């Protein structure tokens, strides 16, 4: 849950990469810290597939994708030095325009009629937000997983807009994304109604079950083991977290963003990246395993991208960036301090 008031930025008549036009796009976002007088201390943080802007909140839950151990006063992304912006992705469920939004043309939720979106559409909306805030250049773009994919997209689409890039537990192409499997799973639920379930079907039970399985696949058992050593108590906590998430997340967003992930591939455009890149993977991750690092690093090297690599020595799997922050926070801090012009202290 977000304790800081959400802010919104609205664009009109936004043409998407696929050709469709959304009459209105609202981007929800949170900020921490203060923008310096020269407006050069801004860091854009991009959230994961099922996450949202609350990942930058001080009291957010690490198992749910929080970076509360990385963002704050004196931390790696020091909010006494940097102005942090975290927008909710287009199509997601935490305040930005998505399938549950009322379509101006019909007066009903978009539902199944919400257009397909590309990663470049998400990033274009973020760039428009950054320009709206009067920021000519970002100190860095930083993100994990689906957010790390956005980092790569930023690098190839707007190479002169940032001093540094940090893509964590991600890759310039998302392998193994099986959209048809998710579509079949959703279609098998009698509440789905082809994606037009608003007011007629309840997708929360399916979402809660999927979230529970996802948390376990992402390494949540290892994350919670110290706090909940009893397996039954740990399972109960995971189910509580899954239910809380399912109450907020929209099933259509699950499909919309999964399609976006499936279509994401910037491997042929990596040579456009000009900013130095920090690339980090988790030793125990089963989603984007550290074994992919040599291939990705070779692609980046051939493209001439100045890259530094760090393997997070964690048992926390895909969640390691936030839940085991101490294992790599110094690396991120050093990277942010060395790219571009030093951020100014704000007094």
Secondary structure as UniProt FT lines:
FT   STRAND          7..15
FT   TURN            17..18
FT   STRAND          21..32
FT   TURN            37..38
FT   STRAND          42..46
FT   TURN            49..50
FT   HELIX           53..56
FT   TURN            58..59
FT   HELIX           62..64
FT   TURN            68..70
FT   STRAND          71..72
FT   TURN            73..74
FT   STRAND          77..78
FT   TURN            79..81
FT   STRAND          83..87
FT   TURN            90..91
FT   TURN            99..100
FT   TURN            104..106
FT   HELIX           111..113
FT   HELIX           119..132
FT   TURN            133..134
FT   STRAND          138..144
FT   HELIX           146..157
FT   TURN            159..160
FT   STRAND          162..168
FT   TURN            175..176
FT   HELIX           179..187
FT   TURN            190..191
FT   HELIX           193..195
FT   TURN            198..200
FT   HELIX           204..217
FT   TURN            218..219
FT   HELIX           220..224
FT   TURN            225..227
FT   HELIX           231..246
FT   TURN            247..248
FT   HELIX           251..262
FT   HELIX           267..272
FT   STRAND          276..282
FT   TURN            283..284
FT   HELIX           290..292
FT   HELIX           293..302
FT   TURN            303..304
FT   STRAND          307..312
FT   HELIX           317..319
FT   HELIX           320..323
FT   HELIX           325..327
FT   HELIX           329..338
//
